């Protein structure tokens, strides 16, 4: 299934947002060197298998005053790293991540909760193996650098969520390897001028 690039989807969101001119949406390009998805899954109930995807690409739009936002992430399956090359190759096979048939995963969110001007949670659709499932990420921390005339502002934080891999048809090894996967997402974005379509 072909999905629109998150940056194109962001343009569509901005075009449809009522009252954009009444508040101040801020657009951030994610810094790929500071943006990763880490995962944890119980292995034989004796240890925890950990790995990460990244660097990641994407954009974030925040409008704290209006309580709105958007995030679009593109995750290249080939960037998977557990520290063991043989395990990485196994995880990319068709009965698990299917890196050949579906080389990219996506997370697109448009439902944000704000508190004191900062995002505390966001809900969207995570797509893996061509299957989209609702995913909520909770903010564990979020901060921005002070604005300076010569340096673009940076904002970022750590977010956490959980999903069931069986929801995407990746149930090989259950229950010896747990179905539930914990996600830890670190993001950092560089602010840029907002250009409306």
N, C-alpha and C positions, 0 to 999 in steps of 0.2 A: 504494500500500500504506500503510495507516495503522499508525504505529508508536507504542508507548507513550511518553509524555513521560519524559525521563530522570529527573525528580524522582520520578515514580511508580515507575519501575523501581528507583530507589534504595531506596524504602520496602520493595519486595519483597525486595531483596537483604538488607537489614538484618533483615527478619523471618525469613529462612531461614538466616542465619549462625549456625552452632553456636557456643555459648560466648561470645556477645556480652557477656554480663555478666561474663566473666572477664578481659576486657581493656578498653581504653578507645578505642573508635572516636571519631574527631573529624570533625565535619561542617563543611564550608565552602561558603558561597554565593559563587559567582564574582562578582567585581566586573566588570561589563560594560565599564567604562571602562578597565580594565587587562588585558582578555582578548581576544586577537585570534589569527587564523590567517593567517599569511603564506605565500605560495607562490612558487616559482621554477621556470621551465621554459625550456629552451634554445630560442631562436628563430633558425631558419636556421643554427644552429651558429656564429653570429657574435656574438650578444648574448644576454642573459637577460631574459625577460619576468618582471616581478614585480608582485604585487598582494597584497591582503589582504581578509579577511572580518572583520566585526565592527562594533560590539561584540557579544560572544557572551553567551549565557545558559547556566547550568548549575550543577551541584553536584559536589563532590568529598567522598569519605569516605576517611579514612586511619586504619589501625590498624597502626602500625609494629610494635608488640609481637607481634602475631599474623601479620604479613606479609601483610595483606590490604588491599584498597582498592577504590574504585569511582570512576569519573568519568563524567559524562553531560554532553555538550555539544550545544547546538542552534545550528546555523549557518544564518542567513537568507541565501539566495542574493542577495537584493536589496542586501545590504550590501557586495557586491563592489566594490572600487575599485582600479583600476590607475593612476589619475591621468588617464586618457583616457576620456571619456564614451562615445565611439563604440565603443571597444574593449570597454568594460564591457557595452554593449548586445549586441555580437556574442558575447561569451563567455556571456551568459545565454540565448542562443537554443537551440532544441530539440536541435541536433546536438552541443552542447557541455554546458553546465551545466543546461539545461532549467529555467530559473527559473520558467516558467509551469506546467509539468506537475509539477514537484517543487520547490516553493519553499523547502524546508528540507533541509539535510543534517544528519547526526547522527554523533556519535562516542560510543560506550559501551564502557567497558573495565572488566574485573573481574580481570584477571591482572596483578599487580604484582610487581616485584622491588625489595627494599629492601636498603640497605647502610648501616650505622651509623645506623639509624633514619630514613633518608631514601629516597624513591623514586628509583630509578636507571633504571627502564624500566617501561613498561606496554603491554599488548597488548589490543586490543579489536576491535570492528567499526566501520568507517567506512562510512556509507551515503550514497550520492550517486545521484541519478536513480533512486531506489528499489532500488538494488543494493548489497548489503552485502559488503565485502571486509575481510579481516583487515589490521590496521595496528598496527605496533609503533612507539612513540615512545621515544626515548632522552633521558634528562635531561642537559642540558648544565650546568645549575646549578639549585639549589633551596635556599631559605632561608625562615626564619620570623622574624617580629619577636618580641622578648621579650614574654612575657605580662605584662600590666599590669591592675590591678583596674578601671580606668575606661575602658580602650581594648581593643576586641576584637582578638585576635591576627590577624595576616595572614600567609599563607604563599603562596609562588608560585615560579615558575621558568620556564625556557626548555626546550622539548622539540623534538626534530627527528625526522623520519621521511620515508620515500619511498613513493610508490605509482605505479602505471601507470594513466593516465587511460583507456586502452583497456579496462581491466577493468570500467569502468562504462559502456562503450558510447560514450565521448566521444573517438573516434579521429580526428575531422576534423583534417586538416593533417599527420598523421604521414606521413613522417618529417621534413618541413620544420620543423614544430614538434614538439619531442621528446615522446615518450610518457611518459617518466619525469618525475614532478613531485616536487620537494622541498618539504616542509612544515616550517615553523618556527612553533611554537605558544608563545605567551606567555600565562601564566595567573597570576591573583592572586585568592586567595579570602579571605573574611572569616569567621572562626570564629564559629559560633553553637552554642547548647546543642543537644545531640542528643536528639531526641524519638522514641522508638521507637513504631511503630504498635501 
